[in-house]
Amino acid sequence: MVKDTPSTNKSQFIFTGWNDDAKRQLFMWKVKRKKGYAFFLHLFPGETVESLHEAFQQYRDDGERLYNG
């Protein structure tokens, strides 16, 4: 049996930088699930509430496009 790696396991999000998956996840948590940054901060190791806010402002349009397919 082959164990899924982060790159092949599509059901588990692992933050590795601001790639398309991270932008989509940020949009989903902030807009669709309507959560504050502190609620999902643990999903983005190395980031702060302030840096998530900055990333959201920068990547919101990309995140929405990626989320909506």
Backbone bond lengths (Angstrom), bond angles and torsions (degrees), N, CA, C in turn:
res aa  C-N    CA-C-N  psi(-1)  N-CA   C-N-CA  omega(-1)  CA-C   N-CA-C  phi
1 M - - - 1.453 - - 1.530 109.25 -
2 V 1.309 116.25 132.66 1.458 121.97 179.45 1.516 108.75 -95.24
3 K 1.309 115.74 126.94 1.463 120.58 178.79 1.523 109.44 -80.00
4 D 1.331 116.24 136.89 1.459 120.48 179.20 1.517 110.57 -66.49
5 T 1.303 115.46 136.35 1.454 121.02 173.03 1.519 107.66 -96.82
6 P 1.312 118.10 163.52 1.471 119.25 -179.72 1.523 113.48 -53.44
7 S 1.316 117.44 -33.24 1.457 119.45 -177.90 1.523 112.58 -76.06
8 T 1.342 118.12 -21.18 1.461 119.85 -178.91 1.514 113.05 -105.16
9 N 1.309 118.05 -16.78 1.458 121.20 179.99 1.523 108.43 -90.87
10 K 1.321 116.80 97.83 1.461 121.47 -173.66 1.524 113.29 -75.53
11 S 1.321 118.37 -14.76 1.460 120.14 -177.83 1.526 112.62 -85.00
12 Q 1.318 117.87 -10.41 1.457 120.70 -177.47 1.528 109.93 -117.81
13 F 1.321 115.70 123.96 1.460 121.38 179.61 1.516 109.86 -90.63
14 I 1.317 116.20 128.90 1.461 122.14 174.38 1.523 107.24 -128.53
15 F 1.320 115.56 119.28 1.464 121.34 -176.90 1.519 110.50 -73.69
16 T 1.329 115.60 122.16 1.462 121.01 178.15 1.523 111.36 -128.09
17 G 1.316 116.90 11.59 1.457 122.35 -177.07 1.519 108.86 134.63
18 W 1.307 116.69 178.16 1.465 120.45 -174.51 1.524 111.91 -85.98
19 N 1.341 114.12 66.26 1.457 120.50 173.93 1.535 108.81 -88.37
20 D 1.327 116.97 -177.78 1.464 120.74 -177.17 1.524 112.59 -60.15
21 D 1.333 117.47 -39.48 1.464 120.22 -179.57 1.527 110.96 -64.52
22 A 1.321 116.96 -40.51 1.466 120.94 179.32 1.525 111.08 -66.07
23 K 1.318 117.05 -40.63 1.469 120.76 178.26 1.525 110.58 -63.67
24 R 1.337 116.18 -41.59 1.464 120.77 178.81 1.525 110.88 -65.03
25 Q 1.319 117.10 -43.44 1.467 121.30 179.39 1.528 111.05 -63.01
26 L 1.314 116.91 -44.33 1.463 121.01 179.46 1.524 110.28 -60.12
27 F 1.319 117.01 -45.45 1.467 121.17 178.34 1.528 110.33 -61.71
28 M 1.330 116.83 -44.95 1.465 120.79 -178.30 1.532 111.05 -59.96
29 W 1.328 116.92 -48.15 1.464 119.90 -177.70 1.523 112.06 -67.38
30 K 1.315 117.11 -39.71 1.464 120.36 -174.50 1.520 112.33 -80.13
31 V 1.319 118.50 -44.13 1.462 121.52 -172.91 1.526 112.17 -96.73
32 K 1.309 117.38 -52.18 1.463 120.41 -174.28 1.530 112.06 -75.08
33 R 1.316 116.91 -42.56 1.469 119.91 -179.78 1.519 112.29 -91.77
34 K 1.325 116.63 -8.89 1.469 123.69 174.86 1.529 112.97 53.90
35 K 1.323 115.28 49.75 1.463 121.61 179.54 1.524 110.08 -107.95
36 G 1.320 115.05 151.85 1.458 120.66 174.68 1.521 110.29 -77.56
37 Y 1.310 116.17 159.37 1.460 121.09 -176.15 1.528 112.35 -57.42
38 A 1.313 117.78 -39.55 1.465 120.58 -178.08 1.527 111.73 -61.71
39 F 1.324 117.41 -28.31 1.461 121.86 -178.70 1.527 112.00 -65.70
40 F 1.330 117.57 -36.88 1.466 120.17 -176.43 1.532 113.24 -117.45
41 L 1.317 116.72 14.72 1.464 121.99 179.68 1.529 112.01 -56.45
42 H 1.328 117.34 -35.12 1.469 121.52 -178.29 1.531 112.69 -62.27
43 L 1.321 117.74 -20.32 1.465 121.04 179.41 1.527 112.80 -78.23
44 F 1.325 116.28 -13.15 1.460 122.23 -176.35 1.527 109.50 -123.33
45 P 1.342 118.08 72.87 1.465 120.77 -177.37 1.529 111.94 -58.47
46 G 1.320 114.48 138.71 1.455 120.78 -179.54 1.521 113.51 90.60
47 E 1.318 116.99 -11.14 1.460 121.24 179.15 1.528 109.69 -96.01
48 T 1.318 116.01 160.30 1.461 122.80 175.42 1.522 107.98 -117.96
49 V 1.319 116.22 170.72 1.465 119.75 176.23 1.527 109.30 -56.68
50 E 1.319 116.21 -42.68 1.464 120.51 -178.95 1.528 111.84 -65.74
51 S 1.331 116.75 -42.15 1.470 118.70 -179.05 1.526 111.16 -70.71
52 L 1.337 117.58 -32.42 1.467 119.62 174.49 1.523 110.63 -65.45
53 H 1.322 116.39 -40.05 1.462 119.96 178.08 1.535 110.50 -62.27
54 E 1.316 116.22 -44.09 1.468 120.27 177.98 1.526 110.86 -63.03
55 A 1.331 116.79 -42.87 1.466 120.62 178.86 1.522 110.51 -64.04
56 F 1.327 116.81 -40.32 1.463 119.97 178.98 1.526 110.69 -62.35
57 Q 1.317 116.74 -43.49 1.466 119.76 178.26 1.528 111.05 -62.63
58 Q 1.314 116.29 -38.44 1.460 120.84 -177.81 1.530 112.31 -75.37
59 Y 1.343 117.53 -38.90 1.460 121.39 -170.27 1.524 114.93 -109.76
60 R 1.319 118.15 8.17 1.464 120.21 -176.11 1.532 112.48 -55.58
61 D 1.312 117.74 -48.57 1.467 120.57 -178.50 1.528 111.51 -63.08
62 D 1.328 116.54 -42.30 1.466 119.96 176.75 1.523 110.52 -62.44
63 G 1.335 116.41 -44.55 1.459 120.74 -179.97 1.513 112.41 -60.61
64 E 1.319 116.19 -41.48 1.465 120.14 179.22 1.528 110.85 -65.15
65 R 1.311 116.38 -43.91 1.468 120.61 178.63 1.526 110.59 -61.58
66 L 1.321 117.11 -44.03 1.461 121.46 -179.72 1.524 111.66 -68.42
67 Y 1.322 116.88 -38.76 1.466 121.17 -179.94 1.526 111.09 -65.59
68 N 1.321 116.18 -41.99 1.461 120.78 -176.69 1.526 113.33 -83.36
69 G 1.318 115.77 -4.01 1.454 120.62 174.30 1.462 114.58 78.98
